[in-house]
């Protein structure tokens, strides 16, 4: 449960990786692009 444990936030900080326990924070521009992409997916799903 320390620095070598990849499932904890401390271990992820040590390794430099991201995941459920250490998510990547998005910039406002990245968030807007992601929202636009999900909106497009929903529209195509409704058309089918």
PDB file of N, CA, C, O and CB in Angstrom:
ATOM      1  N   UNK A   1       0.821  -1.191   0.000  1.00  0.00           N
ATOM      2  CA  UNK A   1       0.000   0.000   0.000  1.00  0.00           C
ATOM      3  C   UNK A   1       0.864   1.253   0.000  1.00  0.00           C
ATOM      4  O   UNK A   1       0.533   2.240   0.656  1.00  0.00           O
ATOM      5  CB  UNK A   1      -0.933  -0.001   1.198  1.00  0.00           C
ATOM      6  N   UNK A   2       1.923   1.214  -0.705  1.00  0.00           N
ATOM      7  CA  UNK A   2       2.810   2.368  -0.701  1.00  0.00           C
ATOM      8  C   UNK A   2       3.140   2.813  -2.105  1.00  0.00           C
ATOM      9  O   UNK A   2       2.294   2.774  -2.998  1.00  0.00           O
ATOM     10  CB  UNK A   2       4.080   2.055   0.052  1.00  0.00           C
ATOM     11  N   UNK A   3       4.363   3.233  -2.291  1.00  0.00           N
ATOM     12  CA  UNK A   3       4.776   3.787  -3.579  1.00  0.00           C
ATOM     13  C   UNK A   3       4.797   2.754  -4.679  1.00  0.00           C
ATOM     14  O   UNK A   3       4.629   3.107  -5.847  1.00  0.00           O
ATOM     15  CB  UNK A   3       6.130   4.411  -3.460  1.00  0.00           C
ATOM     16  N   UNK A   4       4.997   1.496  -4.354  1.00  0.00           N
ATOM     17  CA  UNK A   4       5.064   0.458  -5.383  1.00  0.00           C
ATOM     18  C   UNK A   4       3.713  -0.077  -5.798  1.00  0.00           C
ATOM     19  O   UNK A   4       3.625  -0.839  -6.760  1.00  0.00           O
ATOM     20  CB  UNK A   4       5.904  -0.668  -4.906  1.00  0.00           C
ATOM     21  N   UNK A   5       2.652   0.301  -5.094  1.00  0.00           N
ATOM     22  CA  UNK A   5       1.312  -0.209  -5.373  1.00  0.00           C
ATOM     23  C   UNK A   5       0.655   0.628  -6.459  1.00  0.00           C
ATOM     24  O   UNK A   5       0.293   1.782  -6.226  1.00  0.00           O
ATOM     25  CB  UNK A   5       0.446  -0.211  -4.096  1.00  0.00           C
ATOM     26  N   UNK A   6       0.501   0.050  -7.643  1.00  0.00           N
ATOM     27  CA  UNK A   6      -0.031   0.800  -8.783  1.00  0.00           C
ATOM     28  C   UNK A   6      -1.517   1.107  -8.663  1.00  0.00           C
ATOM     29  O   UNK A   6      -2.045   1.894  -9.448  1.00  0.00           O
ATOM     30  CB  UNK A   6       0.213   0.037 -10.051  1.00  0.00           C
ATOM     31  N   UNK A   7      -2.208   0.497  -7.690  1.00  0.00           N
ATOM     32  CA  UNK A   7      -3.644   0.720  -7.546  1.00  0.00           C
ATOM     33  C   UNK A   7      -3.979   1.924  -6.672  1.00  0.00           C
ATOM     34  O   UNK A   7      -5.138   2.334  -6.603  1.00  0.00           O
ATOM     35  CB  UNK A   7      -4.292  -0.507  -6.973  1.00  0.00           C
ATOM     36  N   UNK A   8      -2.971   2.497  -6.002  1.00  0.00           N
ATOM     37  CA  UNK A   8      -3.226   3.650  -5.139  1.00  0.00           C
ATOM     38  C   UNK A   8      -2.759   4.928  -5.819  1.00  0.00           C
ATOM     39  O   UNK A   8      -1.944   4.898  -6.741  1.00  0.00           O
ATOM     40  CB  UNK A   8      -2.523   3.479  -3.778  1.00  0.00           C
ATOM     41  N   UNK A   9      -3.286   6.045  -5.351  1.00  0.00           N
ATOM     42  CA  UNK A   9      -2.903   7.339  -5.922  1.00  0.00           C
ATOM     43  C   UNK A   9      -1.423   7.611  -5.703  1.00  0.00           C
ATOM     44  O   UNK A   9      -0.752   8.161  -6.576  1.00  0.00           O
ATOM     45  CB  UNK A   9      -3.741   8.468  -5.311  1.00  0.00           C
ATOM     46  N   UNK A  10      -0.915   7.228  -4.537  1.00  0.00           N
ATOM     47  CA  UNK A  10       0.508   7.447  -4.240  1.00  0.00           C
ATOM     48  C   UNK A  10       1.382   6.634  -5.195  1.00  0.00           C
ATOM     49  O   UNK A  10       2.400   7.126  -5.681  1.00  0.00           O
ATOM     50  CB  UNK A  10       0.824   7.067  -2.769  1.00  0.00           C
ATOM     51  N   UNK A  11       0.989   5.406  -5.458  1.00  0.00           N
ATOM     52  CA  UNK A  11       1.739   4.564  -6.388  1.00  0.00           C
ATOM     53  C   UNK A  11       1.685   5.101  -7.804  1.00  0.00           C
ATOM     54  O   UNK A  11       2.667   5.023  -8.542  1.00  0.00           O
ATOM     55  CB  UNK A  11       1.210   3.148  -6.359  1.00  0.00           C
ATOM     56  N   UNK A  12       0.542   5.645  -8.185  1.00  0.00           N
ATOM     57  CA  UNK A  12       0.396   6.209  -9.529  1.00  0.00           C
ATOM     58  C   UNK A  12       1.229   7.485  -9.680  1.00  0.00           C
ATOM     59  O   UNK A  12       1.808   7.731 -10.738  1.00  0.00           O
ATOM     60  CB  UNK A  12      -1.087   6.505  -9.827  1.00  0.00           C
ATOM     61  N   UNK A  13       1.285   8.287  -8.623  1.00  0.00           N
ATOM     62  CA  UNK A  13       2.146   9.481  -8.667  1.00  0.00           C
ATOM     63  C   UNK A  13       3.603   9.069  -8.813  1.00  0.00           C
ATOM     64  O   UNK A  13       4.357   9.692  -9.560  1.00  0.00           O
ATOM     65  CB  UNK A  13       1.960  10.346  -7.394  1.00  0.00           C
ATOM     66  N   UNK A  14       3.997   8.022  -8.104  1.00  0.00           N
ATOM     67  CA  UNK A  14       5.377   7.533  -8.154  1.00  0.00           C
ATOM     68  C   UNK A  14       5.711   7.020  -9.554  1.00  0.00           C
ATOM     69  O   UNK A  14       6.782   7.308 -10.088  1.00  0.00           O
ATOM     70  CB  UNK A  14       5.598   6.417  -7.107  1.00  0.00           C
ATOM     71  N   UNK A  15       4.784   6.255 -10.148  1.00  0.00           N
ATOM     72  CA  UNK A  15       4.999   5.693 -11.484  1.00  0.00           C
ATOM     73  C   UNK A  15       4.788   6.735 -12.585  1.00  0.00           C
ATOM     74  O   UNK A  15       5.364   6.628 -13.667  1.00  0.00           O
ATOM     75  CB  UNK A  15       4.064   4.508 -11.710  1.00  0.00           C
ATOM     76  N   UNK A  16       3.955   7.747 -12.298  1.00  0.00           N
ATOM     77  CA  UNK A  16       3.648   8.749 -13.314  1.00  0.00           C
ATOM     78  C   UNK A  16       2.546   8.311 -14.242  1.00  0.00           C
ATOM     79  O   UNK A  16       2.501   8.739 -15.395  1.00  0.00           O
ATOM     80  CB  UNK A  16       4.871   9.069 -14.112  1.00  0.00           C
ATOM     81  N   UNK A  17       1.640   7.453 -13.756  1.00  0.00           N
ATOM     82  CA  UNK A  17       0.546   6.962 -14.587  1.00  0.00           C
ATOM     83  C   UNK A  17      -0.778   7.511 -14.075  1.00  0.00           C
ATOM     84  O   UNK A  17      -0.844   8.107 -13.000  1.00  0.00           O
ATOM     85  CB  UNK A  17       0.521   5.419 -14.608  1.00  0.00           C
ATOM     86  N   UNK A  18      -1.825   7.303 -14.855  1.00  0.00           N
ATOM     87  CA  UNK A  18      -3.155   7.790 -14.517  1.00  0.00           C
ATOM     88  C   UNK A  18      -4.151   6.650 -14.590  1.00  0.00           C
ATOM     89  O   UNK A  18      -3.902   5.643 -15.254  1.00  0.00           O
ATOM     90  CB  UNK A  18      -3.576   8.937 -15.451  1.00  0.00           C
ATOM     91  N   UNK A  19      -5.272   6.803 -13.914  1.00  0.00           N
ATOM     92  CA  UNK A  19      -6.304   5.775 -13.922  1.00  0.00           C
ATOM     93  C   UNK A  19      -7.460   6.190 -13.028  1.00  0.00           C
ATOM     94  O   UNK A  19      -7.692   7.380 -12.813  1.00  0.00           O
ATOM     95  CB  UNK A  19      -5.732   4.422 -13.468  1.00  0.00           C
ATOM     96  N   UNK A  20      -8.190   5.199 -12.503  1.00  0.00           N
ATOM     97  CA  UNK A  20      -9.354   5.478 -11.660  1.00  0.00           C
ATOM     98  C   UNK A  20      -8.973   6.211 -10.381  1.00  0.00           C
ATOM     99  O   UNK A  20      -9.642   7.167  -9.990  1.00  0.00           O
ATOM    100  CB  UNK A  20     -10.070   4.184 -11.314  1.00  0.00           C
ATOM    101  N   UNK A  21      -7.906   5.772  -9.731  1.00  0.00           N
ATOM    102  CA  UNK A  21      -7.528   6.395  -8.463  1.00  0.00           C
ATOM    103  C   UNK A  21      -6.748   7.683  -8.661  1.00  0.00           C
ATOM    104  O   UNK A  21      -6.566   8.445  -7.712  1.00  0.00           O
ATOM    105  CB  UNK A  21      -6.711   5.431  -7.635  1.00  0.00           C
ATOM    106  N   UNK A  22      -6.278   7.943  -9.892  1.00  0.00           N
ATOM    107  CA  UNK A  22      -5.587   9.204 -10.201  1.00  0.00           C
ATOM    108  C   UNK A  22      -6.001   9.646 -11.591  1.00  0.00           C
ATOM    109  O   UNK A  22      -5.254   9.440 -12.547  1.00  0.00           O
ATOM    110  CB  UNK A  22      -4.028   9.047 -10.107  1.00  0.00           C
ATOM    111  N   UNK A  23      -7.179  10.253 -11.728  1.00  0.00           N
ATOM    112  CA  UNK A  23      -7.655  10.660 -13.051  1.00  0.00           C
ATOM    113  C   UNK A  23      -6.907  11.877 -13.584  1.00  0.00           C
ATOM    114  O   UNK A  23      -6.341  12.662 -12.823  1.00  0.00           O
ATOM    115  CB  UNK A  23      -9.140  10.957 -12.999  1.00  0.00           C
ATOM    116  N   UNK A  24      -6.919  12.014 -14.895  1.00  0.00           N
ATOM    117  CA  UNK A  24      -6.294  13.154 -15.556  1.00  0.00           C
ATOM    118  C   UNK A  24      -7.305  14.292 -15.554  1.00  0.00           C
ATOM    119  O   UNK A  24      -8.429  14.121 -16.027  1.00  0.00           O
ATOM    120  CB  UNK A  24      -5.831  12.798 -17.018  1.00  0.00           C
ATOM    121  N   UNK A  25      -6.918  15.455 -15.024  1.00  0.00           N
ATOM    122  CA  UNK A  25      -7.821  16.601 -15.062  1.00  0.00           C
ATOM    123  C   UNK A  25      -7.743  17.230 -16.440  1.00  0.00           C
ATOM    124  O   UNK A  25      -6.656  17.438 -16.979  1.00  0.00           O
ATOM    125  CB  UNK A  25      -7.469  17.637 -13.955  1.00  0.00           C
ATOM    126  N   UNK A  26      -8.896  17.530 -17.000  1.00  0.00           N
ATOM    127  CA  UNK A  26      -8.959  18.089 -18.348  1.00  0.00           C
ATOM    128  C   UNK A  26      -9.010  19.609 -18.297  1.00  0.00           C
ATOM    129  O   UNK A  26      -9.567  20.198 -17.371  1.00  0.00           O
ATOM    130  CB  UNK A  26     -10.179  17.544 -19.102  1.00  0.00           C
ATOM    131  N   UNK A  27      -8.419  20.230 -19.310  1.00  0.00           N
ATOM    132  CA  UNK A  27      -8.516  21.674 -19.442  1.00  0.00           C
ATOM    133  C   UNK A  27      -9.909  21.998 -19.977  1.00  0.00           C
ATOM    134  O   UNK A  27     -10.566  21.110 -20.521  1.00  0.00           O
ATOM    135  CB  UNK A  27      -7.392  22.243 -20.382  1.00  0.00           C
ATOM    136  N   UNK A  28     -10.379  23.232 -19.842  1.00  0.00           N
ATOM    137  CA  UNK A  28     -11.705  23.579 -20.355  1.00  0.00           C
ATOM    138  C   UNK A  28     -11.853  23.304 -21.855  1.00  0.00           C
ATOM    139  O   UNK A  28     -12.930  22.910 -22.302  1.00  0.00           O
ATOM    140  CB  UNK A  28     -11.992  25.041 -20.077  1.00  0.00           C
ATOM    141  N   UNK A  29     -10.794  23.503 -22.633  1.00  0.00           N
ATOM    142  CA  UNK A  29     -10.864  23.245 -24.069  1.00  0.00           C
ATOM    143  C   UNK A  29     -11.014  21.746 -24.336  1.00  0.00           C
ATOM    144  O   UNK A  29     -11.781  21.349 -25.213  1.00  0.00           O
ATOM    145  CB  UNK A  29      -9.609  23.794 -24.779  1.00  0.00           C
ATOM    146  N   UNK A  30     -10.294  20.921 -23.595  1.00  0.00           N
ATOM    147  CA  UNK A  30     -10.407  19.470 -23.755  1.00  0.00           C
ATOM    148  C   UNK A  30     -11.798  18.997 -23.349  1.00  0.00           C
ATOM    149  O   UNK A  30     -12.362  18.112 -23.993  1.00  0.00           O
ATOM    150  CB  UNK A  30      -9.332  18.746 -22.921  1.00  0.00           C
ATOM    151  N   UNK A  31     -12.354  19.573 -22.293  1.00  0.00           N
ATOM    152  CA  UNK A  31     -13.676  19.184 -21.825  1.00  0.00           C
ATOM    153  C   UNK A  31     -14.739  19.548 -22.858  1.00  0.00           C
ATOM    154  O   UNK A  31     -15.670  18.776 -23.088  1.00  0.00           O
ATOM    155  CB  UNK A  31     -13.987  19.852 -20.478  1.00  0.00           C
ATOM    156  N   UNK A  32     -14.606  20.724 -23.485  1.00  0.00           N
ATOM    157  CA  UNK A  32     -15.556  21.149 -24.501  1.00  0.00           C
ATOM    158  C   UNK A  32     -15.509  20.213 -25.702  1.00  0.00           C
ATOM    159  O   UNK A  32     -16.552  19.873 -26.260  1.00  0.00           O
ATOM    160  CB  UNK A  32     -15.270  22.589 -24.936  1.00  0.00           C
ATOM    161  N   UNK A  33     -14.315  19.794 -26.105  1.00  0.00           N
ATOM    162  CA  UNK A  33     -14.172  18.874 -27.228  1.00  0.00           C
ATOM    163  C   UNK A  33     -14.792  17.522 -26.895  1.00  0.00           C
ATOM    164  O   UNK A  33     -15.433  16.910 -27.749  1.00  0.00           O
ATOM    165  CB  UNK A  33     -12.693  18.705 -27.601  1.00  0.00           C
ATOM    166  N   UNK A  34     -14.610  17.052 -25.672  1.00  0.00           N
ATOM    167  CA  UNK A  34     -15.177  15.777 -25.256  1.00  0.00           C
ATOM    168  C   UNK A  34     -16.711  15.852 -25.218  1.00  0.00           C
ATOM    169  O   UNK A  34     -17.392  14.908 -25.618  1.00  0.00           O
ATOM    170  CB  UNK A  34     -14.623  15.371 -23.876  1.00  0.00           C
ATOM    171  N   UNK A  35     -17.245  16.974 -24.736  1.00  0.00           N
ATOM    172  CA  UNK A  35     -18.694  17.151 -24.695  1.00  0.00           C
ATOM    173  C   UNK A  35     -19.276  17.170 -26.101  1.00  0.00           C
ATOM    174  O   UNK A  35     -20.338  16.598 -26.344  1.00  0.00           O
ATOM    175  CB  UNK A  35     -19.056  18.442 -23.956  1.00  0.00           C
ATOM    176  N   UNK A  36     -18.584  17.825 -27.026  1.00  0.00           N
ATOM    177  CA  UNK A  36     -19.043  17.900 -28.407  1.00  0.00           C
ATOM    178  C   UNK A  36     -19.067  16.508 -29.040  1.00  0.00           C
ATOM    179  O   UNK A  36     -19.996  16.159 -29.768  1.00  0.00           O
ATOM    180  CB  UNK A  36     -18.144  18.845 -29.223  1.00  0.00           C
ATOM    181  N   UNK A  37     -18.033  15.724 -28.751  1.00  0.00           N
ATOM    182  CA  UNK A  37     -17.931  14.377 -29.315  1.00  0.00           C
ATOM    183  C   UNK A  37     -19.057  13.480 -28.806  1.00  0.00           C
ATOM    184  O   UNK A  37     -19.628  12.707 -29.576  1.00  0.00           O
ATOM    185  CB  UNK A  37     -16.569  13.758 -28.975  1.00  0.00           C
ATOM    186  N   UNK A  38     -19.380  13.575 -27.513  1.00  0.00           N
ATOM    187  CA  UNK A  38     -20.449  12.749 -26.958  1.00  0.00           C
ATOM    188  C   UNK A  38     -21.805  13.191 -27.502  1.00  0.00           C
ATOM    189  O   UNK A  38     -22.691  12.361 -27.702  1.00  0.00           O
ATOM    190  CB  UNK A  38     -20.443  12.817 -25.421  1.00  0.00           C
ATOM    191  N   UNK A  39     -21.973  14.487 -27.743  1.00  0.00           N
ATOM    192  CA  UNK A  39     -23.226  14.984 -28.314  1.00  0.00           C
ATOM    193  C   UNK A  39     -23.412  14.446 -29.731  1.00  0.00           C
ATOM    194  O   UNK A  39     -24.524  14.089 -30.122  1.00  0.00           O
ATOM    195  CB  UNK A  39     -23.247  16.530 -28.319  1.00  0.00           C
ATOM    196  N   UNK A  40     -22.321  14.389 -30.499  1.00  0.00           N
ATOM    197  CA  UNK A  40     -22.398  13.857 -31.866  1.00  0.00           C
ATOM    198  C   UNK A  40     -22.756  12.375 -31.836  1.00  0.00           C
ATOM    199  O   UNK A  40     -23.533  11.918 -32.675  1.00  0.00           O
ATOM    200  CB  UNK A  40     -21.058  14.070 -32.613  1.00  0.00           C
ATOM    201  N   UNK A  41     -22.210  11.621 -30.895  1.00  0.00           N
ATOM    202  CA  UNK A  41     -22.509  10.195 -30.782  1.00  0.00           C
ATOM    203  C   UNK A  41     -23.970   9.977 -30.451  1.00  0.00           C
ATOM    204  O   UNK A  41     -24.598   9.064 -30.987  1.00  0.00           O
ATOM    205  CB  UNK A  41     -21.628   9.540 -29.721  1.00  0.00           C
ATOM    206  N   UNK A  42     -24.523  10.809 -29.570  1.00  0.00           N
ATOM    207  CA  UNK A  42     -25.921  10.681 -29.182  1.00  0.00           C
ATOM    208  C   UNK A  42     -26.835  10.969 -30.379  1.00  0.00           C
ATOM    209  O   UNK A  42     -27.850  10.296 -30.560  1.00  0.00           O
ATOM    210  CB  UNK A  42     -26.245  11.634 -28.012  1.00  0.00           C
ATOM    211  N   UNK A  43     -26.474  11.972 -31.198  1.00  0.00           N
ATOM    212  CA  UNK A  43     -27.286  12.314 -32.373  1.00  0.00           C
ATOM    213  C   UNK A  43     -27.308  11.176 -33.383  1.00  0.00           C
ATOM    214  O   UNK A  43     -28.364  10.855 -33.930  1.00  0.00           O
ATOM    215  CB  UNK A  43     -26.753  13.586 -33.037  1.00  0.00           C
ATOM    216  N   UNK A  44     -26.158  10.562 -33.635  1.00  0.00           N
ATOM    217  CA  UNK A  44     -26.117   9.462 -34.595  1.00  0.00           C
ATOM    218  C   UNK A  44     -26.867   8.245 -34.063  1.00  0.00           C
ATOM    219  O   UNK A  44     -27.447   7.489 -34.841  1.00  0.00           O
ATOM    220  CB  UNK A  44     -24.666   9.089 -34.917  1.00  0.00           C
ATOM    221  N   UNK A  45     -26.860   8.048 -32.741  1.00  0.00           N
ATOM    222  CA  UNK A  45     -27.579   6.942 -32.148  1.00  0.00           C
ATOM    223  C   UNK A  45     -29.100   7.147 -32.285  1.00  0.00           C
ATOM    224  O   UNK A  45     -29.844   6.189 -32.492  1.00  0.00           O
ATOM    225  CB  UNK A  45     -27.183   6.786 -30.669  1.00  0.00           C
ATOM    226  N   UNK A  46     -29.544   8.392 -32.168  1.00  0.00           N
ATOM    227  CA  UNK A  46     -30.969   8.688 -32.306  1.00  0.00           C
ATOM    228  C   UNK A  46     -31.439   8.493 -33.744  1.00  0.00           C
ATOM    229  O   UNK A  46     -32.577   8.080 -33.966  1.00  0.00           O
ATOM    230  CB  UNK A  46     -31.261  10.119 -31.849  1.00  0.00           C
ATOM    231  N   UNK A  47     -30.595   8.778 -34.711  1.00  0.00           N
ATOM    232  CA  UNK A  47     -30.961   8.644 -36.128  1.00  0.00           C
ATOM    233  C   UNK A  47     -31.137   7.186 -36.537  1.00  0.00           C
ATOM    234  O   UNK A  47     -31.946   6.875 -37.411  1.00  0.00           O
ATOM    235  CB  UNK A  47     -29.903   9.298 -37.008  1.00  0.00           C
ATOM    236  N   UNK A  48     -30.390   6.305 -35.913  1.00  0.00           N
ATOM    237  CA  UNK A  48     -30.439   4.879 -36.272  1.00  0.00           C
ATOM    238  C   UNK A  48     -31.699   4.200 -35.801  1.00  0.00           C
ATOM    239  O   UNK A  48     -31.879   3.004 -36.031  1.00  0.00           O
ATOM    240  CB  UNK A  48     -29.253   4.159 -35.704  1.00  0.00           C
TER     241      UNK A  48
END
